[in-house]
Amino acid sequence: MKYLVTGAAGFIGFHVSERLLNAGHQVVGIDNLNDYYDVSLKQARLDRLVSPLFSFHKIDLADRVAMEALFASEKFDRVIHLAAQAGVRYSLENPHAYAESNLIGHLNILEGCRHNRVQHLLYASSSSVYGLNRKMPFSTDDSVDHPVSLYAATKKANELMSHTYSHLYGLPTTGLRFFTVYGPWGRPDMALFKFTKAMIEGKSIDVYNYGKMKRDFTYIDDIAEAIIRLQDVIPEANPEWTVETGSPATSSAPYRVYNIGNSSPVELMDYITALEEALGIEADKNMMPIQPGDVLNTSADTKALYEVIGFKPQTSVKDGVKNFVDWYREFYKV
């Protein structure tokens, strides 16, 4: 089949593109290669995707004319939309970047799918949509109306926009709420990357909320596996569904939302211990108060995911962190 993967030079997009190519699919990747983090890392990912089945276009999601032309000329079977302006903290400093990429960009994807009869749109949402929710684990049956960052608000908006297109145009859409993804080829703005770099360079690491946070750290290979399996599970309309009795993650329209997480939250300090063991270095920890926009704890209820694909993430933090460190040392020659 022919796939559009947005954010193909990004962390998750690169891994998913690689899986699709290895399975013999044709992949068209797009990315705007912005400088939110080191562009050479994005380019290094793209260099690994060289294949007769892969083509790349440098396009900004918010460029309506370019996106319309791409959809019209390529005629994709399916779309896996992983591009976004990422990062909770950056959304406090540069809110307009999130409106451009995550709202206008997502609308351009929906319009492209609608007008070109795409079979299935999978798109990235985020565990950050759970915001002020305190009930653990986070379930897709729960309301997510109280985000604590603009980034989270844009991801909730993506789910709402997708539902509208599923309802109005019968476009099958599946939203993926990712829980703290980490692993080889990861993003330099994420904690694991920052901690590793600082520790190797003999610098201290900033530990927020004095380490009293839990995260449902989810290894990249598990995320990619779930995406590859889910793209074959095309949502169907369910005329029996009602708002009063149904889950917010389902609908009378061909619309679904799933959590993709490890379902085993880890204390931040235990995560750091796993990194110390993998590096053979003890971290000099700079204990700090919590940052605005941060959520205290995350934990994924993945029962619905397992029911449809017979798979749930399960790579341990110890194994996942070691794999990242091995990649980091090799990539940066340290």
C-alpha positions in Angstrom: 0.0 0.0 0.0 1.0 3.6 -0.3 1.4 5.5 3.0 1.9 9.2 3.9 3.9 9.5 7.1 4.1 13.0 8.4 7.0 13.9 10.6 9.1 11.2 8.8 12.3 12.8 10.1 11.0 12.8 13.6 11.5 10.3 16.4 8.3 8.2 16.0 7.8 8.9 12.3 11.3 7.6 11.4 10.7 4.3 13.3 7.3 3.8 11.7 8.5 4.6 8.2 11.3 2.1 8.7 8.8 -0.6 9.7 6.5 0.1 6.7 9.4 0.0 4.2 10.7 -3.3 5.7 7.2 -4.7 5.2 7.3 -3.7 1.5 5.0 -0.7 1.5 5.5 2.5 -0.4 6.1 5.4 1.9 6.0 9.2 1.2 7.5 11.1 4.1 7.1 14.8 4.8 8.7 17.0 7.4 9.5 20.7 7.6 12.9 20.0 9.3 12.5 22.9 11.7 15.2 23.8 14.1 13.2 23.0 17.3 16.1 20.6 17.9 19.2 19.6 16.0 18.4 19.3 12.3 21.4 17.0 11.7 19.8 14.3 13.9 16.6 14.6 11.7 18.8 14.3 8.6 20.6 11.3 10.0 17.3 9.5 10.5 16.2 10.3 6.9 19.6 9.0 5.6 18.6 5.6 7.1 15.3 5.6 5.1 16.9 5.5 1.7 15.0 3.0 -0.3 13.4 2.7 -3.8 10.1 2.6 -1.9 10.7 5.9 0.0 10.3 9.5 -1.2 10.7 12.6 0.9 9.2 16.1 0.6 10.2 19.0 2.7 6.8 20.5 3.4 5.2 22.4 6.3 1.9 21.0 7.4 0.5 24.5 7.6 1.2 25.1 3.9 -2.3 24.5 2.6 -1.4 24.8 -1.1 1.5 22.4 -0.9 -0.5 19.9 1.2 -3.4 20.0 -1.3 -1.0 19.4 -4.2 0.7 16.5 -2.4 -2.6 14.7 -1.6 -3.9 15.2 -5.1 -0.8 13.9 -6.9 0.1 11.0 -4.6 -3.3 9.4 -3.9 -2.4 7.7 -0.6 -4.1 4.6 0.7 -3.5 5.4 4.3 -2.1 8.3 6.3 -0.1 8.1 9.6 0.1 11.7 10.9 2.8 12.0 13.5 4.2 15.5 12.7 3.4 18.1 15.3 5.1 20.9 17.2 6.0 18.8 20.3 6.9 19.7 23.8 4.9 20.9 26.8 7.4 23.5 28.0 8.1 25.1 24.6 4.3 25.7 24.3 4.6 28.2 27.1 7.2 30.2 25.2 6.0 29.9 21.6 2.3 29.2 21.5 1.7 30.3 17.9 4.0 27.5 16.6 1.5 25.1 18.1 -1.5 26.7 16.5 0.3 26.6 13.1 1.5 23.0 13.2 -1.0 21.2 15.4 -4.3 23.0 14.5 -3.9 24.3 10.9 -1.6 21.4 10.1 -4.1 18.8 11.4 -6.9 20.5 9.5 -4.9 20.3 6.2 -4.4 16.6 6.8 -8.1 16.0 7.5 -9.0 17.9 4.3 -6.5 16.0 2.3 -7.9 12.7 3.5 -11.5 13.8 3.0 -11.0 14.9 -0.6 -8.8 12.0 -1.7 -10.7 9.1 -0.2 -8.0 7.9 2.2 -8.9 4.5 3.8 -7.7 5.3 7.3 -6.1 8.2 9.2 -4.1 7.4 12.3 -2.8 10.5 14.1 -0.7 11.3 17.2 -2.5 12.5 20.3 -0.8 12.5 23.7 -1.2 11.4 27.3 -0.9 15.1 28.2 -4.7 15.5 27.3 -5.5 13.9 30.7 -4.3 17.2 32.4 -5.8 17.6 35.8 -7.2 14.0 35.9 -6.1 12.2 39.0 -7.8 8.8 38.6 -5.2 6.2 37.7 -4.7 4.6 35.3 -5.8 7.1 32.7 -8.6 5.5 30.7 -9.9 6.6 27.3 -13.4 6.3 29.0 -12.5 9.3 31.1 -13.3 13.0 30.3 -10.3 15.0 29.2 -11.6 18.5 29.5 -8.9 20.1 31.7 -5.6 20.3 30.0 -2.7 22.1 31.7 -0.6 23.1 28.7 -1.4 24.6 25.3 0.3 21.6 23.7 -2.2 19.3 25.4 -5.1 21.5 24.4 -4.0 21.3 20.7 -3.9 17.5 21.0 -7.4 17.4 22.5 -8.5 19.7 19.6 -7.1 17.2 17.1 -9.3 14.5 18.5 -12.4 16.8 18.3 -11.5 17.8 14.7 -11.0 14.2 13.7 -14.4 13.2 15.2 -16.1 15.9 13.2 -14.6 14.6 9.9 -15.4 11.0 10.9 -19.0 12.1 11.5 -19.5 14.4 8.5 -17.6 12.5 5.9 -17.3 8.9 7.1 -13.5 9.3 7.3 -12.1 6.5 9.6 -9.8 8.1 12.1 -7.8 6.7 15.0 -6.2 8.8 17.6 -3.1 7.6 19.5 -2.4 8.9 23.0 1.3 8.2 23.5 2.8 8.0 27.0 6.3 9.3 27.4 8.0 7.7 24.4 11.8 7.0 24.7 14.5 5.0 23.0 17.2 5.1 20.2 17.0 8.0 17.9 15.0 9.9 20.5 14.4 13.7 20.8 17.1 15.8 22.4 14.4 17.9 24.4 13.3 14.7 26.3 14.6 13.9 29.8 16.5 10.8 28.9 18.5 12.5 26.1 19.2 15.6 28.2 20.2 13.5 31.3 22.5 11.2 29.2 24.3 14.2 27.5 24.8 16.0 30.8 26.0 13.0 32.7 28.6 12.0 30.0 29.8 15.7 30.0 30.1 15.7 33.8 27.3 18.2 34.3 24.4 18.1 36.8 20.9 17.1 35.8 17.7 19.1 36.7 15.2 16.8 38.5 11.8 18.5 38.7 9.4 18.2 41.6 12.3 16.8 43.6 12.0 13.6 41.7 8.4 12.9 43.0 6.9 12.1 39.6 5.9 8.9 37.9 5.8 8.4 34.2 4.5 5.6 32.1 7.7 5.4 30.0 7.0 3.6 26.7 9.7 2.2 24.5 9.8 3.3 20.9 9.7 -0.3 19.4 6.5 -1.0 21.3 5.0 2.3 20.1 5.9 1.5 16.4 4.6 -2.1 16.7 1.2 -0.8 18.1 0.9 1.7 15.2 1.7 -0.9 12.6 -0.9 -3.2 14.0 -3.5 -0.5 14.5 -3.4 0.9 10.9 -5.0 -2.4 9.9 -7.8 -1.9 12.4 -10.1 0.5 10.5 -12.8 2.0 12.7 -16.4 1.3 11.7 -19.5 3.4 12.3 -21.7 2.1 15.2 -25.3 3.4 14.9 -26.1 1.9 18.3 -23.6 4.2 20.1 -24.9 7.2 22.1 -23.2 10.0 24.0 -25.1 9.0 27.2 -24.1 5.3 27.2 -20.9 5.1 25.1 -17.2 5.8 25.8 -15.8 9.2 24.6 -13.1 7.1 22.8 -15.7 5.6 20.5 -18.6 7.0 18.5 -21.5 6.4 16.1 -19.0 7.6 13.5 -15.9 5.6 12.4 -13.7 7.1 15.1 -11.5 5.6 17.9 -9.0 6.8 20.4 -6.5 4.5 22.2 -3.8 4.8 24.9 -0.4 3.5 23.9 1.6 3.2 27.1 3.5 0.6 29.1 0.9 0.4 31.9 3.6 0.3 34.6 4.5 3.8 35.8 8.1 4.2 37.0 9.3 6.8 39.6 11.5 9.4 38.0 14.3 8.5 40.5 14.1 4.8 39.4 14.4 5.9 35.8 17.5 7.9 36.7 18.9 4.9 38.5 18.5 2.8 35.4 20.4 5.4 33.4 23.1 5.6 36.0 23.5 1.8 35.7 23.6 1.9 31.9 26.2 4.7 31.8 28.2 3.6 34.8 28.0 7.2 36.0 26.4 8.6 39.1 24.3 11.7 38.3 24.8 14.9 40.1 21.2 15.8 40.8 19.9 19.4 40.9 16.5 19.0 42.7 14.0 21.6 41.4 10.3 22.5 42.0 7.7 21.3 39.5 7.5 23.2 36.2 4.3 24.9 34.9 2.4 22.6 32.5 3.9 19.4 34.0 1.6 16.5 35.0 2.6 14.7 38.3 1.8 11.1 37.3 0.9 9.3 34.2 -0.4 5.7 33.8 -2.1 4.1 30.8 -5.1 1.8 30.8 -4.4 -0.2 27.6 -7.2 -2.8 27.8 -9.0 -1.4 24.8 -5.7 -1.5 22.8 -5.0 -5.1 23.7 -8.5 -6.1 22.8 -8.1 -5.0 19.2 -4.5 -5.8 18.4 -3.5 -8.5 20.9 -0.5 -6.5 21.9 0.5 -4.1 24.6 3.9 -2.3 25.3 6.0 -4.3 27.7 9.7 -3.4 27.3 11.2 -2.7 30.8 12.8 0.7 31.5 16.0 -1.1 32.4 16.3 -2.7 28.9 14.9 0.4 27.1 17.3 2.8 28.8 20.3 0.5 28.1 19.3 0.3 24.4 19.2 4.1 24.3 22.6 4.5 25.9 24.1 2.0 23.5 22.7 4.0 20.6 23.8 7.4 22.0 27.4 6.3 22.6 27.6 4.9 19.1 25.9 7.8 17.3 27.9 10.5 19.1 31.1 8.5 19.5 31.3 9.0 23.2 
